[in-house]
Amino acid sequence: MNIKLKELASNYLVKVQNKNVKIDSSFMTNDLKQVETQRVDSELTIIFNSIQFVAAIVSAIIGSWLLALIFLIASFTPALFQIIFGPMIESKSEK
């Protein structure tokens, strides 16, 4: 996606010879740098959070697998209730 965006912008700057349009390429390159920086930052954040999640699960299982299992069940229970009872509550609230 990012490479395609760069290609389109570069082709526009090189191929379009409209003298009436003033294009400041520094703004364009700055925007592209910000997009690239945000993408890399987001990818690193995802990797860091994934490693942190796996480390937390492993340490919880090593510490007390029974307590970790109880915690996981207690954590997912509200989400399961929402999936099961959510549509029923929504339909009743619409009436």
C-alpha positions in Angstrom: 0.0 0.0 0.0 2.7 2.5 1.0 4.8 1.7 -2.0 1.9 2.1 -4.3 1.1 5.5 -2.7 4.7 6.6 -3.3 4.7 5.4 -6.9 1.5 7.3 -7.7 2.7 10.5 -6.1 6.1 10.3 -7.8 4.5 9.6 -11.2 2.2 12.5 -10.7 5.1 14.9 -9.9 7.3 13.6 -12.8 4.8 13.2 -15.5 2.3 16.0 -15.0 3.7 19.2 -16.4 0.9 21.6 -15.5 2.5 24.9 -14.8 -0.6 26.4 -13.2 -0.4 23.9 -10.3 2.2 24.6 -7.7 3.2 21.4 -5.9 5.4 21.5 -2.9 7.1 18.1 -2.9 8.5 18.7 0.6 5.0 18.4 2.0 4.4 15.2 0.1 7.6 13.6 1.1 7.0 14.7 4.7 3.6 13.1 4.7 5.0 9.9 3.2 7.7 9.8 5.9 5.0 10.2 8.6 3.0 7.3 7.1 6.0 5.1 7.0 7.0 6.0 10.5 3.6 5.3 11.9 3.5 1.9 10.1 6.8 0.9 11.5 5.8 2.1 15.0 2.6 0.2 14.8 4.3 -3.0 13.7 6.8 -2.7 16.6 4.0 -2.1 19.0 2.2 -5.2 17.8 5.3 -7.3 18.2 6.1 -5.9 21.6 2.5 -6.5 22.9 2.5 -10.1 21.5 5.8 -10.9 23.2 4.5 -9.4 26.4 1.2 -11.4 26.2 3.0 -14.7 25.6 5.4 -14.0 28.4 2.5 -13.2 30.8 0.7 -16.4 29.8 3.9 -18.6 30.2 4.8 -17.1 33.6 1.2 -17.5 34.8 1.2 -21.2 33.8 4.6 -21.8 35.3 3.5 -20.0 38.5 0.2 -21.7 39.0 -1.6 -23.3 36.1 -4.8 -23.8 38.0 -5.0 -20.1 39.0 -4.1 -19.1 35.4 -6.9 -21.3 34.1 -9.4 -19.8 36.5 -8.3 -16.3 35.6 -8.7 -17.1 31.9 -12.2 -18.5 32.3 -13.2 -15.5 34.5 -11.8 -13.1 31.9 -13.6 -14.7 28.9 -16.9 -15.2 30.7 -18.2 -11.6 30.2 -17.4 -11.7 26.5 -19.3 -15.0 26.1 -22.3 -13.6 28.0 -22.2 -10.6 25.6 -22.2 -12.9 22.6 -25.0 -15.1 23.9 -27.3 -12.5 25.5 -26.3 -9.3 23.5 -28.6 -9.9 20.5 -31.5 -10.8 22.7 -31.0 -7.6 24.8 -30.7 -5.5 21.6 -33.9 -6.9 20.2 -35.9 -6.2 23.4 -34.5 -2.7 23.7 -35.6 -1.9 20.1 -39.2 -2.9 21.0 
